[in-house]
Structure formats: C-alpha cells, structure tokens
C-alpha cells in the first residue's frame, strides 16, 4: 500500500504569452523569462509527471497508477478511468493576454480527438492592477453574428471582460469562450485534456512573423453562444475549515486556510486528494511521513491514506478530489 504525501517535479512550459512570475513569485527553478505554465500533476501523454520524493521517487504517474491502482486513485475512480489520471493541475502566468479560446465537451472531444473534454476552474493567486479575465460573451449570439465579427476583426466587441484580484475564482464550462488576461497568475484545475480551440490571438506573431493556428471551423460546433452568468464562484474563508469553491462530476475544489494544526479525516471519501498551496507554507503528514508544502507547490495524497495532519503558517490550500 502506498501511504505518504507524493510530490512531483513540475513540468515547465514556455509560452509566447508567458512571463517570470512562476519563478519570481512561486519559486519555480528556472532562469527562463517566458514560462507560462507549471504542470504540477499531469497524466497527459508526453508530459507525465515524475515523482520527486519518497519510496516511489523516479517513477512517473502512469507507473504509479499501474502499481497501486485503487489504493492511489480510489475504487470508483479506478473503475471509471483505469490507468488514466483524470485531472491536470497547473499554475499559469499570463504576462500578456492568452488567446481567446474554448474547449469541446466530452462527446465532441471523444469523437474528434479520442480525448476527454475540458471543464476547468481558475483560482487567482495574484493579479496586477487592472488585470482582467475574458469569460463568455456580452450577449446571446447566433453563428452569423459571431462569424461576422470574427471575420472583420471585431470579435473582442462581443467578449465579456471582468477585472480580478487575489482570491477570485471562476468556473469554465465546455463551450464557453475565455481568455486569461495579461498580469494574472492563477491555479487551474481541469479534466485531463490538452484540447483547445483557439478562435482569436490578438493578431500577434512569433519571432518568425508567423501567427498561431486558429481553429475557426472546429470551434463553430463547440461554442456556447448564450450569455450565461454561471461562472462566478463564491466561498467561505473560515480558518481550518474546508469550504466548497466548485463541485462538478469531474472534480470538487475546496478552499482551506490553515493556521496551526488540524487533522483531516477522509475515511468517507473514495478518492485521491490534491493540495495546491496558494499562499504561505505547511507540512503535510500521513503517520510518520511528513512533507513540506509551500506557496506554488502541489502534493498528492493517495486514496488509501484516510487521515492527514496539516500544520500551517498563514497557509491557504486548494483541496481537490473527485466525489
């Protein structure tokens, strides 16, 4: 049985819109200046996380699941997903605006890409003054109006933008157009999928003068053209208490501020648990096995570990699992 807090080597991804906050604020080990994403826990083919601590050090997440199965994932989750890890956990730094994009649902993603869809949520760790997120449209649209604006370079006239600050959290359903604005550093919890339909990229080009690929045709059948105010997430901030931020069939995320020591009982939960530290520092203990966890780090608790002790100093965690 695997029974200790598991840490992984972050997988750092350079992006045209990336910056230096993952290094300067979250202390990621890099000298590069355009790091846009830190994949904390990933089962995506070609980017599979590798264990950095304990008895399983050096094994990748795929190997870990094959070895420990339901002890790692939980009985129901292993039956549902087999050797595929169901979530992708990231920190994202947008120095400049990300492309305006959306993600297909499970049905479309399976049909077109043999992949899961991509439902996701964001939690803002830091935002420069005036930084915004694009979340959905300003009004209900039809395909003709959308295409007219897209073809005439006026798609931004239809987009809804919202200024954000530390602690804001939003939920992004499949089909909803969205973009992280420049100046925002956030945590992302999502289904394991790397399928993105890019519809607008601010007319920017790379060092060779080439624009990135757009997915206009693929996106057309995947977009939700309705204006929906279903994205804002409200939650409580009670010390040493898990408060639900988001819950769907793919994941549940709680906000857990920790001061002092608390014990978490997961005996009624049939799932692994992930802690993402979004501020401060903690130690995570399972029996005599203890690991430190500081801002910008993530850790995986096996489903077989039913009691976890957390000691924190002005710490803020996101607690993620599947119901």
N, C-alpha and C positions, 0 to 999 in steps of 0.2 A: 504493500500500500504506500502511495506517495502522500507525505504528510508534512510539508513545510512550505513557507511562502516563497514562490518561484519568481525570480526576476529574469528579464531578458535583455539582450543587447539591443538598444534602439537601432532602427534602420532609418538612416537619414536620407531624405530625398531632396535633391536640388530642384528648384522650380524657377521659371522665368520671373515669377512674382514674389519669390522668397526673400528673406532678409536675414538678420542676425539675432533675433530675439530668442530663438531656441538655444543659441549659445549664450547670449548675454543675460537673459532672464531665467531660463530653465537649465542653464549649465550643461548643455549637451557638448560632448567632446568633439569639437570641430573648429577649424580655422576658416572654413568656407563662409562666404557672405551672402549666398543665395539659397540657404536651406529653407525650404518651405514646409516640409513635413517631417515629423519623427513618428515612424510607425512603431508603436510601443509593443503591441501584441498582435501578430499577424499570421494567418494561415494562408495568405494569398500566394498562389504558385509563383515562384521566382523571388518572393520576398517573405520567406518563412522565418519567423523569429527563432533565435537560438538562446538557450538557457545560459545565464551568466553566473549562477551560484548553485551551491549545494551538490547533492549526490548526482543530479542529472545534468550538471554543467557540461556544455558542449553538444548536447542533444538538441535537435530542433523540435518545434511544436508538433509537427506531424509524427515524429518518432515517439514523442511523449504520449500522444493520444493512442497510438498503436500499442504501446506498452501498458498503459494504465487505464485506458477505455473509460468506463463509467466512474471509476474512482477519481478520475481527473475531471470529467465533464458533468457527471450526474447521469443516472439511469435513463431518464426520459430524453435528455438531450443527446446522449449517445445513440439511442434508438432512432432519433429523428435525423441526426446529422452524420452518424458514423464517424469516420476519421477526419471529417472536415470541421475545423474550428469555426463556430458560427458568427463571431464578431471580429471586427477590425477596430483597433483602438489607436488613436492618433493625437498628437499635438500639432497644431498648424499655425504658422506665422505668415501673415499676408503683409508684406511690405508695400505692395501695390495691389490693386483690385484683382481678384480671381476672375476668370471668365464667367459669364452668365451661363448657367448650365442647369441640367436636371438629370434625374436618374429613372430608369424604367422600373416597373413593378416586377414581381416575381415571374408572372406569366410571360411577359414580353422578354425579360432577360433570359429566361429558360429557353424560349423559342428561338431567340436570335443569337444568344451568346453562350448557351449551356452554363448559365451562371445564376446566382441569386440576384434579386433586385437589390435596391439600396435605399432603405429607410434609415434616417440618421438624426442625430441631435447634436447641438453645439452648446458648450458652456464657455462663456467669455472669461479668460484669465486676466487680460489686460487690454485696454483699448486707448489709443491716442485720442486726444480731444477732437471731437467731431467725426470720429470713425463710424462707419455705417455698415449694415448688412442689407443686401437685397433679399427680400423674402416675398415671392409671389408678384402678382400684378396689382395695379391700382384699381382695376375694374374687371368685370366679366368681359371676355373677348370671344370672338369666333376666329376660325382659321384664317379667313380672308383679311381681317383687320390686323391680325398678328403678322402674317406674311407681308402685307403692305408696309408695315413699319420696319420689319426686318430687312426687306429688300431696299428700302430707302434710307437705311442707316439711322432710323429713329426709334429703335426698339427700347432704348432707355426711357423714352417718354411714357412708356406703358408700365415701367417697373416701380414697385413699391420699395422705398428705402427707409431704414429705421436706424437712428443713432443708438449706439450701445455703450455699455460700461461694464466694469468688472462685476461678475455675478449674474449677468443676464444670460438667459438660456432659451433656446428655440428648438422646435421640432420640425423636421423637414420630411414631409410625406413624399413618396414617389410621385413624380409628375410635376412637383412644384418647382418653378424656376427659382434660382437662388444664386447668390454670389457673396463671398466674404470680401468686405471692403478693406482697402489698404489701412494699415495701422492696427489691425485686430489680431490678437493672439488668443487662440481658443483650443479647447479639448473637443474631440469629435468621437462619438460612439456610433457605430454603424454596423449594418449587416456586412458579412464578408463578401465584398464585391468591389471591383475596380472599374465598373461600367459607368461611364459618364458621357452624356450627350451635351456637347458644347455648342451653344447657339450664337454667342457673340463674345468677342475677345478684345474689345476696345480698340480695334484696328492696329494692334501692336504687332511688331515683327521681331524676329530673333537677330542674332549677330550677323546672319547671312541675308537678312532682309526678307525672310520668309515668315508668313503668318502661320499660326497653328491651325490644324484641321478643324473645320466646323462640321456639325452633324445635323444639318437642317432637315433632311428627309427622314432620318431615323427618329429625330425628336418629335416630328409632327404628330405621330400617333401616340406618343407617350406623354405629351404635355397636358396638364390640368389647366384649362383656360378659365376656370372660375376663380373669382376673388374670394379667398377664404381666410378668415381671421382665426385659424386653428393652430397657430404656431407658437404663440406666447406661452411660456411655462412659468407658473408661479409656484413657490415652495416656501416652507418654513425654515428658519435658521436657529433651531434650538440646539444648544451645546450638548454633545454626546448623545444625539438622537438622530436616527436615520429618517429624513423627510423626503418623500417621493417628489422627484422632479418630472420624470417621464416614465410612462409604462405602456408597452405595446406587446404584441405577440413575439417580437424579436429581441427585446431587452427591457429591463427595468433599470432606471438610474436614480439613485438617492443622493441627496446632499448630506454629508456627515461631518459637522465641525467637531473637533476633538480637543479637549483640554483636560489634562490629567490622564487617568487610566480607565478604560471601560472594557467589558467583556461582551463579545457578540456571540449569540447562540444561533447557529444555523441548522439545528437538528431537524427543523421542519422544511428546509429548503433543499430541493434536489437539483442543485446547480453549482458550478464553479462560481467564485466571486472575484471580481477585479476591483482593486483600489487604484484610483488615479489621484495622486496628491497635487492639488491645485493651489495650495499655499501652506507655508510652514513646514514642519517636519514631524515624523512619527517613528515609532518602532512597532513592527507587526510580529506577534508571537503566536506560534502554534506549539503548545507544550514547551519544550526546551529550545525549540528552533526559532530564532529571532533574526529579523532583518530590518535594517533602517529603510525609511521611505521619505524622501524629501520632495519639495516642490519640483514638478516636472518629471517625476518618476512614477512608474506603474508596477503593480505586483499582482500575481495570480494566486488565488487560494484554491486548492483542489476541493472538489465536491465532497471528498471523504473527510475533510477537516471540518468538524462541526462546532468547535469552539475556538474563537480567535480573540486574542487580547491586543488592544491598541493603546499605546501611550503616546500622547501628542502634546505639542507645544505650539499653541496658536495654529493648529493644523486644520486644513479643510480638505476633505476627501470626497471624491465621487465614488460611490459604491454601486457596482454594476453586476447584474446577474440576469438569468432568464427564468421566469416563473413557470 
